[in-house]
Amino acid sequence: MINFTQFEKRTGITFKNKNLLKQAFVHRSYLNENPKLKISHNERLEFLGDAVLELVVTDFLFNKYSNKAEGELTSLRSALVNTITISQVATELKMNDFLLLSKGETKDAGKARQYILANTFEAFIGAVYLDQGYQPAQKFIKFNLLGRTNEIVSKGLWRDAKSLIQEKAQEYIGITPFYQVIDEEGPDHNKKFTVGIYFDKELMAEGRGDSKQEAEQQAAQLALKVKNWE
């Protein structure tokens, strides 16, 4: 039996409604194997938490960077609330130890687990908002996520690698990079793609990912390093 009191201690948030806390960790698949559970899955809480997260981050960035244009603020927000970033935060909070999943989902790792952790993080925010109100939810987000902002800005992690490599390539050498799938492997539900980024006919770098878009982004990021255009 999972002891959610440990997670309350970890976050410093004690729930009035313990069922809300538990629900934040219930994946839809868990109900298939535990139909008698009187608590629903976490998707509605995730929907609510996503909105609260976006508002808190938007408000923070709007006030912190008074000179940045809307486009830059939008890119910064995307870097803070994307699946990779918030799943990393969820991992640091050890949310993985409290997930209620089906036996099949328990075996999954990698990208699938990233999505589950990111969704759980948002569901937990939704649960905090319902149980405690806006300010405790804001405090939780500020303490666990917003501290990453300076690193994202200083390292330029908020900039889309494909857009940046195109901008630099046109500026410095007058060409537009293009991408080509080099290899696909694995079954349809779990494919891995290798994509090359080319300057004219020259292969600059290769990227791998669970989708063509992800592989292209990695290839673009590696090409930026090759050309010292970071």
Buried (B, 14 or more C-beta within 10 A) or exposed (E): EEEBEEBBEEBEBEBEEEBBBBBBBBBBBBBEEEEEBEBEBBBEBBEBBBEBBBBBBBEBBEEBBEEBEEEBBBBBBEBBBEBEBBBBBBBEBEBBEBBBBBEEBBEBEEBEBBEBBBBBBBBBBBBBBBBBEEEBBBBBBEEBBBEBBEEBBEEEBBBBBBEBBBEBBEEEEEEEBEBEEBEEEEEEEEEBBBBBBBBEEEEBBBBBBBEBEBBBBBBBBBBBEEBEBE
